[in-house]
Every structure is written in structure tokens, then in C-alpha cells.
Amino acid sequence: MTYRRWFVVGIAFAVIGALVAAFAIFYGNFSPRGYVEDHYRRATGRDIGSSAIAYTSNKAPSQVAKDVTDAWQPADQYVDGSGVYLRYDDDSVVILPLAVGSVILLERMSTAYPRYHSRVGTHWGWGRGSSVRGGGPGAGK
């Protein structure tokens, strides 16, 4: 009889664990992209093609940047008069001023770096041991 009780308790804990995990997966934000998606308004009219997805906020770019970086520390960031440029491992979050508030652009680094290179130049490092030059013969020379 003791084994049966422990078996029932074990099953109950497994079910509770599965419910908690499912809730976290469906309602959590596990990336800067998820944070922006959960906290700002989608603005499809401000998308840049299919690569830069736009959101808006009534907060200034500096405040949006503070909120995002408090939640997710960027690998690099660059700030100038045109906006705030945050680099993460796979994504960029670019926050530009609007007349009232900000537009927040989410984009993969593969398209964001070429788009913003003239602005961020060498200020954005390159993470995970990658190089902007690629990895062919003579790379890093």
C-alpha cells in the first residue's frame, strides 16, 4: 500500500510540473524578441519588408531601451541622435524616435547588420566567436 501512495504522489507532481512548464512556454518571453512582442503594440505599417518587424510605444527611445535592456542585457549597444541600436546573439532591437514615442524594429542579425552598418560601424561587436568577414581562408588576418 505504501508504494501505491508514493506512485500517486509522483504522478501528481509530474502533472503539476507539466502544467507549469506548459504555462511558461505559452505565456513566457524567453528572448528580447518575446519581450518586445509582449510589451509593445504591433505596427505592421512600419515594417521594413518582411525582415524588420515593427512595434510602437508612446515612450521615448531611451526609456524603451532601458526597459528592454533591464529585461534582456544586449551583447552590444550603440546610441546616437538617430536612435538606440541593441545587438543580441541572433536578433537586433532598433529603437527609433517618432513624433510621439518610438518605433521598435525586430530583425535577425543577418539582415540588421548590413542595414545598420553605416550607423553602428565597429560599435557593434560580433558575438559567439563569429566574424563579420566570414570564416574562409585568411579570415582574421
PyMOL CGO cylinders between C-alpha atoms (Angstrom):
from pymol import cmd
from pymol.cgo import CYLINDER

trace = [
    CYLINDER, 0.00, 0.00, 0.00, 2.89, 2.41, 0.67, 0.3, 1, 1, 1, 1, 1, 1,
    CYLINDER, 2.89, 2.41, 0.67, 4.22, 2.02, -2.88, 0.3, 1, 1, 1, 1, 1, 1,
    CYLINDER, 4.22, 2.02, -2.88, 0.83, 2.88, -4.31, 0.3, 1, 1, 1, 1, 1, 1,
    CYLINDER, 0.83, 2.88, -4.31, 0.67, 6.11, -2.30, 0.3, 1, 1, 1, 1, 1, 1,
    CYLINDER, 0.67, 6.11, -2.30, 4.14, 7.17, -3.48, 0.3, 1, 1, 1, 1, 1, 1,
    CYLINDER, 4.14, 7.17, -3.48, 3.18, 6.33, -7.05, 0.3, 1, 1, 1, 1, 1, 1,
    CYLINDER, 3.18, 6.33, -7.05, 0.08, 8.57, -6.84, 0.3, 1, 1, 1, 1, 1, 1,
    CYLINDER, 0.08, 8.57, -6.84, 2.10, 11.39, -5.28, 0.3, 1, 1, 1, 1, 1, 1,
    CYLINDER, 2.10, 11.39, -5.28, 4.72, 11.04, -8.01, 0.3, 1, 1, 1, 1, 1, 1,
    CYLINDER, 4.72, 11.04, -8.01, 2.09, 11.20, -10.75, 0.3, 1, 1, 1, 1, 1, 1,
    CYLINDER, 2.09, 11.20, -10.75, 0.52, 14.28, -9.12, 0.3, 1, 1, 1, 1, 1, 1,
    CYLINDER, 0.52, 14.28, -9.12, 3.89, 16.09, -9.06, 0.3, 1, 1, 1, 1, 1, 1,
    CYLINDER, 3.89, 16.09, -9.06, 4.54, 15.12, -12.68, 0.3, 1, 1, 1, 1, 1, 1,
    CYLINDER, 4.54, 15.12, -12.68, 1.17, 16.53, -13.78, 0.3, 1, 1, 1, 1, 1, 1,
    CYLINDER, 1.17, 16.53, -13.78, 1.74, 19.76, -11.83, 0.3, 1, 1, 1, 1, 1, 1,
    CYLINDER, 1.74, 19.76, -11.83, 5.24, 20.09, -13.35, 0.3, 1, 1, 1, 1, 1, 1,
    CYLINDER, 5.24, 20.09, -13.35, 3.88, 19.56, -16.86, 0.3, 1, 1, 1, 1, 1, 1,
    CYLINDER, 3.88, 19.56, -16.86, 1.21, 22.24, -16.31, 0.3, 1, 1, 1, 1, 1, 1,
    CYLINDER, 1.21, 22.24, -16.31, 3.77, 24.75, -15.00, 0.3, 1, 1, 1, 1, 1, 1,
    CYLINDER, 3.77, 24.75, -15.00, 6.09, 24.05, -17.95, 0.3, 1, 1, 1, 1, 1, 1,
    CYLINDER, 6.09, 24.05, -17.95, 3.25, 24.43, -20.47, 0.3, 1, 1, 1, 1, 1, 1,
    CYLINDER, 3.25, 24.43, -20.47, 2.21, 27.74, -18.90, 0.3, 1, 1, 1, 1, 1, 1,
    CYLINDER, 2.21, 27.74, -18.90, 5.79, 29.03, -19.04, 0.3, 1, 1, 1, 1, 1, 1,
    CYLINDER, 5.79, 29.03, -19.04, 6.19, 28.02, -22.69, 0.3, 1, 1, 1, 1, 1, 1,
    CYLINDER, 6.19, 28.02, -22.69, 2.94, 29.59, -23.87, 0.3, 1, 1, 1, 1, 1, 1,
    CYLINDER, 2.94, 29.59, -23.87, 2.96, 32.73, -21.72, 0.3, 1, 1, 1, 1, 1, 1,
    CYLINDER, 2.96, 32.73, -21.72, 6.62, 33.44, -21.04, 0.3, 1, 1, 1, 1, 1, 1,
    CYLINDER, 6.62, 33.44, -21.04, 9.03, 35.51, -23.05, 0.3, 1, 1, 1, 1, 1, 1,
    CYLINDER, 9.03, 35.51, -23.05, 12.37, 33.83, -23.41, 0.3, 1, 1, 1, 1, 1, 1,
    CYLINDER, 12.37, 33.83, -23.41, 14.14, 36.33, -25.64, 0.3, 1, 1, 1, 1, 1, 1,
    CYLINDER, 14.14, 36.33, -25.64, 14.36, 40.04, -26.36, 0.3, 1, 1, 1, 1, 1, 1,
    CYLINDER, 14.36, 40.04, -26.36, 12.06, 39.36, -29.32, 0.3, 1, 1, 1, 1, 1, 1,
    CYLINDER, 12.06, 39.36, -29.32, 9.47, 37.82, -26.99, 0.3, 1, 1, 1, 1, 1, 1,
    CYLINDER, 9.47, 37.82, -26.99, 9.79, 40.73, -24.56, 0.3, 1, 1, 1, 1, 1, 1,
    CYLINDER, 9.79, 40.73, -24.56, 9.10, 43.29, -27.30, 0.3, 1, 1, 1, 1, 1, 1,
    CYLINDER, 9.10, 43.29, -27.30, 6.22, 41.22, -28.69, 0.3, 1, 1, 1, 1, 1, 1,
    CYLINDER, 6.22, 41.22, -28.69, 4.64, 41.02, -25.22, 0.3, 1, 1, 1, 1, 1, 1,
    CYLINDER, 4.64, 41.02, -25.22, 5.10, 44.67, -24.18, 0.3, 1, 1, 1, 1, 1, 1,
    CYLINDER, 5.10, 44.67, -24.18, 4.60, 46.84, -27.28, 0.3, 1, 1, 1, 1, 1, 1,
    CYLINDER, 4.60, 46.84, -27.28, 1.94, 47.38, -29.94, 0.3, 1, 1, 1, 1, 1, 1,
    CYLINDER, 1.94, 47.38, -29.94, 2.38, 45.73, -33.34, 0.3, 1, 1, 1, 1, 1, 1,
    CYLINDER, 2.38, 45.73, -33.34, 2.62, 48.28, -36.19, 0.3, 1, 1, 1, 1, 1, 1,
    CYLINDER, 2.62, 48.28, -36.19, 2.54, 46.38, -39.49, 0.3, 1, 1, 1, 1, 1, 1,
    CYLINDER, 2.54, 46.38, -39.49, 2.51, 49.62, -41.50, 0.3, 1, 1, 1, 1, 1, 1,
    CYLINDER, 2.51, 49.62, -41.50, 6.02, 50.40, -40.22, 0.3, 1, 1, 1, 1, 1, 1,
    CYLINDER, 6.02, 50.40, -40.22, 7.58, 47.02, -41.09, 0.3, 1, 1, 1, 1, 1, 1,
    CYLINDER, 7.58, 47.02, -41.09, 10.62, 47.14, -43.37, 0.3, 1, 1, 1, 1, 1, 1,
    CYLINDER, 10.62, 47.14, -43.37, 9.81, 44.42, -45.87, 0.3, 1, 1, 1, 1, 1, 1,
    CYLINDER, 9.81, 44.42, -45.87, 9.49, 41.03, -44.27, 0.3, 1, 1, 1, 1, 1, 1,
    CYLINDER, 9.49, 41.03, -44.27, 12.76, 41.24, -42.34, 0.3, 1, 1, 1, 1, 1, 1,
    CYLINDER, 12.76, 41.24, -42.34, 12.22, 44.10, -39.84, 0.3, 1, 1, 1, 1, 1, 1,
    CYLINDER, 12.22, 44.10, -39.84, 9.02, 43.71, -37.80, 0.3, 1, 1, 1, 1, 1, 1,
    CYLINDER, 9.02, 43.71, -37.80, 7.76, 46.97, -36.24, 0.3, 1, 1, 1, 1, 1, 1,
    CYLINDER, 7.76, 46.97, -36.24, 6.19, 47.74, -32.87, 0.3, 1, 1, 1, 1, 1, 1,
    CYLINDER, 6.19, 47.74, -32.87, 5.39, 51.12, -31.33, 0.3, 1, 1, 1, 1, 1, 1,
    CYLINDER, 5.39, 51.12, -31.33, 5.42, 52.69, -27.90, 0.3, 1, 1, 1, 1, 1, 1,
    CYLINDER, 5.42, 52.69, -27.90, 4.40, 56.08, -26.55, 0.3, 1, 1, 1, 1, 1, 1,
    CYLINDER, 4.40, 56.08, -26.55, 7.67, 56.12, -24.54, 0.3, 1, 1, 1, 1, 1, 1,
    CYLINDER, 7.67, 56.12, -24.54, 10.86, 57.84, -25.69, 0.3, 1, 1, 1, 1, 1, 1,
    CYLINDER, 10.86, 57.84, -25.69, 13.54, 55.62, -27.29, 0.3, 1, 1, 1, 1, 1, 1,
    CYLINDER, 13.54, 55.62, -27.29, 15.78, 55.96, -24.22, 0.3, 1, 1, 1, 1, 1, 1,
    CYLINDER, 15.78, 55.96, -24.22, 13.01, 54.67, -21.91, 0.3, 1, 1, 1, 1, 1, 1,
    CYLINDER, 13.01, 54.67, -21.91, 12.10, 51.79, -24.25, 0.3, 1, 1, 1, 1, 1, 1,
    CYLINDER, 12.10, 51.79, -24.25, 15.80, 50.88, -24.44, 0.3, 1, 1, 1, 1, 1, 1,
    CYLINDER, 15.80, 50.88, -24.44, 16.05, 50.93, -20.64, 0.3, 1, 1, 1, 1, 1, 1,
    CYLINDER, 16.05, 50.93, -20.64, 13.00, 48.67, -20.32, 0.3, 1, 1, 1, 1, 1, 1,
    CYLINDER, 13.00, 48.67, -20.32, 14.31, 46.19, -22.91, 0.3, 1, 1, 1, 1, 1, 1,
    CYLINDER, 14.31, 46.19, -22.91, 17.89, 46.15, -21.56, 0.3, 1, 1, 1, 1, 1, 1,
    CYLINDER, 17.89, 46.15, -21.56, 16.67, 45.76, -17.97, 0.3, 1, 1, 1, 1, 1, 1,
    CYLINDER, 16.67, 45.76, -17.97, 14.83, 42.61, -19.09, 0.3, 1, 1, 1, 1, 1, 1,
    CYLINDER, 14.83, 42.61, -19.09, 17.46, 41.34, -21.59, 0.3, 1, 1, 1, 1, 1, 1,
    CYLINDER, 17.46, 41.34, -21.59, 21.07, 42.51, -21.46, 0.3, 1, 1, 1, 1, 1, 1,
    CYLINDER, 21.07, 42.51, -21.46, 22.35, 43.12, -25.02, 0.3, 1, 1, 1, 1, 1, 1,
    CYLINDER, 22.35, 43.12, -25.02, 25.69, 41.85, -26.28, 0.3, 1, 1, 1, 1, 1, 1,
    CYLINDER, 25.69, 41.85, -26.28, 26.35, 45.37, -27.64, 0.3, 1, 1, 1, 1, 1, 1,
    CYLINDER, 26.35, 45.37, -27.64, 24.52, 48.63, -27.97, 0.3, 1, 1, 1, 1, 1, 1,
    CYLINDER, 24.52, 48.63, -27.97, 25.02, 51.87, -29.82, 0.3, 1, 1, 1, 1, 1, 1,
    CYLINDER, 25.02, 51.87, -29.82, 23.19, 55.12, -29.12, 0.3, 1, 1, 1, 1, 1, 1,
    CYLINDER, 23.19, 55.12, -29.12, 23.24, 58.30, -31.17, 0.3, 1, 1, 1, 1, 1, 1,
    CYLINDER, 23.24, 58.30, -31.17, 20.83, 61.02, -32.22, 0.3, 1, 1, 1, 1, 1, 1,
    CYLINDER, 20.83, 61.02, -32.22, 19.07, 58.72, -34.67, 0.3, 1, 1, 1, 1, 1, 1,
    CYLINDER, 19.07, 58.72, -34.67, 18.12, 56.05, -32.13, 0.3, 1, 1, 1, 1, 1, 1,
    CYLINDER, 18.12, 56.05, -32.13, 19.20, 53.12, -29.97, 0.3, 1, 1, 1, 1, 1, 1,
    CYLINDER, 19.20, 53.12, -29.97, 20.67, 50.01, -31.60, 0.3, 1, 1, 1, 1, 1, 1,
    CYLINDER, 20.67, 50.01, -31.60, 20.75, 46.83, -29.50, 0.3, 1, 1, 1, 1, 1, 1,
    CYLINDER, 20.75, 46.83, -29.50, 22.58, 43.71, -30.67, 0.3, 1, 1, 1, 1, 1, 1,
    CYLINDER, 22.58, 43.71, -30.67, 21.78, 40.28, -29.28, 0.3, 1, 1, 1, 1, 1, 1,
    CYLINDER, 21.78, 40.28, -29.28, 23.19, 36.92, -30.38, 0.3, 1, 1, 1, 1, 1, 1,
    CYLINDER, 23.19, 36.92, -30.38, 20.64, 36.33, -33.14, 0.3, 1, 1, 1, 1, 1, 1,
    CYLINDER, 20.64, 36.33, -33.14, 18.44, 39.43, -33.13, 0.3, 1, 1, 1, 1, 1, 1,
    CYLINDER, 18.44, 39.43, -33.13, 18.66, 43.19, -33.15, 0.3, 1, 1, 1, 1, 1, 1,
    CYLINDER, 18.66, 43.19, -33.15, 16.28, 45.61, -31.49, 0.3, 1, 1, 1, 1, 1, 1,
    CYLINDER, 16.28, 45.61, -31.49, 16.44, 49.05, -33.09, 0.3, 1, 1, 1, 1, 1, 1,
    CYLINDER, 16.44, 49.05, -33.09, 14.51, 51.82, -31.36, 0.3, 1, 1, 1, 1, 1, 1,
    CYLINDER, 14.51, 51.82, -31.36, 13.91, 54.96, -33.39, 0.3, 1, 1, 1, 1, 1, 1,
    CYLINDER, 13.91, 54.96, -33.39, 12.11, 58.15, -32.35, 0.3, 1, 1, 1, 1, 1, 1,
    CYLINDER, 12.11, 58.15, -32.35, 8.66, 59.06, -33.62, 0.3, 1, 1, 1, 1, 1, 1,
    CYLINDER, 8.66, 59.06, -33.62, 6.88, 62.41, -33.21, 0.3, 1, 1, 1, 1, 1, 1,
    CYLINDER, 6.88, 62.41, -33.21, 5.26, 60.90, -30.11, 0.3, 1, 1, 1, 1, 1, 1,
    CYLINDER, 5.26, 60.90, -30.11, 7.08, 57.85, -28.78, 0.3, 1, 1, 1, 1, 1, 1,
    CYLINDER, 7.08, 57.85, -28.78, 9.15, 55.23, -30.57, 0.3, 1, 1, 1, 1, 1, 1,
    CYLINDER, 9.15, 55.23, -30.57, 9.14, 52.60, -33.25, 0.3, 1, 1, 1, 1, 1, 1,
    CYLINDER, 9.14, 52.60, -33.25, 10.85, 49.34, -32.25, 0.3, 1, 1, 1, 1, 1, 1,
    CYLINDER, 10.85, 49.34, -32.25, 12.19, 47.19, -35.08, 0.3, 1, 1, 1, 1, 1, 1,
    CYLINDER, 12.19, 47.19, -35.08, 12.95, 43.50, -34.52, 0.3, 1, 1, 1, 1, 1, 1,
    CYLINDER, 12.95, 43.50, -34.52, 15.27, 41.96, -37.05, 0.3, 1, 1, 1, 1, 1, 1,
    CYLINDER, 15.27, 41.96, -37.05, 17.60, 39.00, -37.41, 0.3, 1, 1, 1, 1, 1, 1,
    CYLINDER, 17.60, 39.00, -37.41, 21.27, 39.96, -37.21, 0.3, 1, 1, 1, 1, 1, 1,
    CYLINDER, 21.27, 39.96, -37.21, 21.86, 38.51, -40.68, 0.3, 1, 1, 1, 1, 1, 1,
    CYLINDER, 21.86, 38.51, -40.68, 19.82, 41.36, -42.21, 0.3, 1, 1, 1, 1, 1, 1,
    CYLINDER, 19.82, 41.36, -42.21, 20.17, 44.01, -39.48, 0.3, 1, 1, 1, 1, 1, 1,
    CYLINDER, 20.17, 44.01, -39.48, 23.95, 44.28, -39.54, 0.3, 1, 1, 1, 1, 1, 1,
    CYLINDER, 23.95, 44.28, -39.54, 24.15, 45.12, -43.26, 0.3, 1, 1, 1, 1, 1, 1,
    CYLINDER, 24.15, 45.12, -43.26, 21.19, 47.52, -42.93, 0.3, 1, 1, 1, 1, 1, 1,
    CYLINDER, 21.19, 47.52, -42.93, 22.66, 49.46, -39.99, 0.3, 1, 1, 1, 1, 1, 1,
    CYLINDER, 22.66, 49.46, -39.99, 26.39, 49.01, -40.63, 0.3, 1, 1, 1, 1, 1, 1,
    CYLINDER, 26.39, 49.01, -40.63, 26.82, 52.60, -41.78, 0.3, 1, 1, 1, 1, 1, 1,
    CYLINDER, 26.82, 52.60, -41.78, 25.35, 53.73, -38.45, 0.3, 1, 1, 1, 1, 1, 1,
    CYLINDER, 25.35, 53.73, -38.45, 26.79, 51.24, -35.95, 0.3, 1, 1, 1, 1, 1, 1,
    CYLINDER, 26.79, 51.24, -35.95, 30.03, 50.51, -37.84, 0.3, 1, 1, 1, 1, 1, 1,
    CYLINDER, 30.03, 50.51, -37.84, 32.53, 48.99, -35.45, 0.3, 1, 1, 1, 1, 1, 1,
    CYLINDER, 32.53, 48.99, -35.45, 30.43, 49.82, -32.38, 0.3, 1, 1, 1, 1, 1, 1,
    CYLINDER, 30.43, 49.82, -32.38, 28.52, 46.56, -32.69, 0.3, 1, 1, 1, 1, 1, 1,
    CYLINDER, 28.52, 46.56, -32.69, 30.94, 43.75, -31.99, 0.3, 1, 1, 1, 1, 1, 1,
    CYLINDER, 30.94, 43.75, -31.99, 30.23, 40.32, -33.30, 0.3, 1, 1, 1, 1, 1, 1,
    CYLINDER, 30.23, 40.32, -33.30, 29.28, 37.64, -30.77, 0.3, 1, 1, 1, 1, 1, 1,
    CYLINDER, 29.28, 37.64, -30.77, 29.85, 33.91, -30.38, 0.3, 1, 1, 1, 1, 1, 1,
    CYLINDER, 29.85, 33.91, -30.38, 33.28, 33.98, -31.95, 0.3, 1, 1, 1, 1, 1, 1,
    CYLINDER, 33.28, 33.98, -31.95, 31.88, 34.91, -35.36, 0.3, 1, 1, 1, 1, 1, 1,
    CYLINDER, 31.88, 34.91, -35.36, 33.49, 37.39, -37.64, 0.3, 1, 1, 1, 1, 1, 1,
    CYLINDER, 33.49, 37.39, -37.64, 31.85, 39.86, -39.96, 0.3, 1, 1, 1, 1, 1, 1,
    CYLINDER, 31.85, 39.86, -39.96, 34.37, 38.72, -42.62, 0.3, 1, 1, 1, 1, 1, 1,
    CYLINDER, 34.37, 38.72, -42.62, 33.30, 35.10, -42.58, 0.3, 1, 1, 1, 1, 1, 1,
    CYLINDER, 33.30, 35.10, -42.58, 35.42, 32.06, -41.95, 0.3, 1, 1, 1, 1, 1, 1,
    CYLINDER, 35.42, 32.06, -41.95, 37.19, 31.34, -45.24, 0.3, 1, 1, 1, 1, 1, 1,
    CYLINDER, 37.19, 31.34, -45.24, 40.92, 31.06, -45.89, 0.3, 1, 1, 1, 1, 1, 1,
    CYLINDER, 40.92, 31.06, -45.89, 42.79, 34.04, -44.46, 0.3, 1, 1, 1, 1, 1, 1,
    CYLINDER, 42.79, 34.04, -44.46, 39.91, 35.02, -42.16, 0.3, 1, 1, 1, 1, 1, 1,
    CYLINDER, 39.91, 35.02, -42.16, 41.00, 37.23, -39.31, 0.3, 1, 1, 1, 1, 1, 1,
    CYLINDER, 41.00, 37.23, -39.31, 44.24, 38.32, -40.96, 0.3, 1, 1, 1, 1, 1, 1,
]
cmd.load_cgo(trace, "trace")
